[in-house]
Amino acid sequence: AVPPVLNVNVGVLGHIDSGKTALARALSTTGSTAAFDRAPQSRARGITLDLGFSCLRTALPPQLGPGPGELQFTLVDCPGHASLIRTIIGGAQIIDLMMLVIDVTKGMQTQSAECLVIGQIACQKMVVVLNKIDLLPEGKRQSAIEKMTKKMQKTLENTKFHGCPIVAVAAKPGGPEAPESENPLGVSELIEVLKSQAYLPSRDPSGYFLMAVDHCFSIKGQGTVMTGTILSGSVSLGDNVEIPALKVTKKVKSMQMFHNPVTYAMQGDRVGICVTQFDPKLLERGLICTPESLHTVHAAIISVKKIQYFRGPLQTKAKFHITVGHETVMGRVMFFSPAPNNFNEEIQENAFDFEKDYLYQEEYLSKDSNSSENKENDQAGEVQLPRQQWALLEFEKPVTCPKLCLVIGSKLDTDIHANTCRLAFHGVLLQGMEDKNYMETFLPKLKVYKLKHKEGQVERVMDDYSVIGRSLFKKETNIQIFVGLKVKLSTGEDGIIDGGFGQSGKFKIRIPDGLKPDTKMLLTVASKKKSKAGKGDTTKEDESSKTDSAQPVAISLVFKRYVFDTQKKMIQS
């Protein structure tokens, strides 16, 4: 059933100075002075632009069903991208329709491109608005609009918004200083397009209650009212709600929607919730929720996908601005992939398996990444890429957010005017770490390993079944921890490290199957020459033999080490 007032949330996005606010103002004024303006107070509250929210009411279009209902567009002005991502928190799709505002004289700019990226992650439908057409000379106006429209269609071709409506307007002809009497151009046409794009959004009352509060004020004799949009779940009169940032829980005393008292509200609704004994100054904007449903995390494991427009590699240990829940904080990343034989395994949605082994990566693997393992396989043609990759995020300060929420990583310190996309990757938070000491308590459970490869040389033969090696370890290394590990000689024999030998980092290797005669000869010849040279007999014969001196036999040791293993154990398959 269609509610008496159907609310559709429209995100108004665009580059700085593309005229978003003027457009929101023009829409809500044109909207509220139209035929359905019922009461003076609705006009008074029709524009609440200081909130970044303004409303536009119109009769319900026929495609949404019969009846006298009204359609309300809540225009969510998203200045810049941090608050834009806030509006689409937690994967709760409360933006039903996106309006991308483009300055017709400039076309796509950095932030317009970023808005597109975010729109694709967060939203299903879009309308493009070419604003400021009053700046085009009248004679050339039509052709300039057509040219820009074609350009935009081309830009949108490979996105999920291909073929979306493109409307040309002038929200405030003559610019901000022009008199109010100047009528906007094209705005009523835009309202018709918005109506044609409206749909009954799918809303889900189940799950935890979570609401983004955008305004908080007190009313004498009533209490404190928090207004905002419900991102997920539902709320009823008398429920307890938590303000997680302040660790305070309050009871819902009364609720209003569109100035009517209600006893229940659900996902997607704009609602005012009244509580008592709470100082509104403490919460200007933020989240309120079912008590205990949000967690505060110091680090997290996320599934991760690179954003195709981001230039340059995503490197482990790099710092990014991480937007998660209602906050943006700095965080350090470590990328990892499935173990090589699991590159093609089924993708796991919204879950992380701690039983499996994972391979540490110096950077996110993509077609253009240049990790050494890939180079070796290059001869075979295709670079092997895993179907899924993850990252460990470590936050500079703890973040409060819903479980399984959307995460976006970006480089916001990039120059805003540089024409590059600052959004680097996005993903879903699969596992948060709430313990401040997660390094000790949690990370050891995460089985991410590195492959280690060490090289040394055989110093000399002891007997048929053992040799002495050098250069594999530093002098101060405790060789005891390597005892029992398998090594391979470059001549083919398998050996086992038996223990240290002397004080200078040399060690003894046992060769269970014995040395091959050739190896023995090689080594005996080599060591004889050494000992001769060592005695100071620099005879002629010795000089000449230096050139054909036998190559020492190399020793190679390969093992896995888990990055978060406190004991730094070495493991060989």
Disulfide bonds with the S-S distance in Angstrom:
none
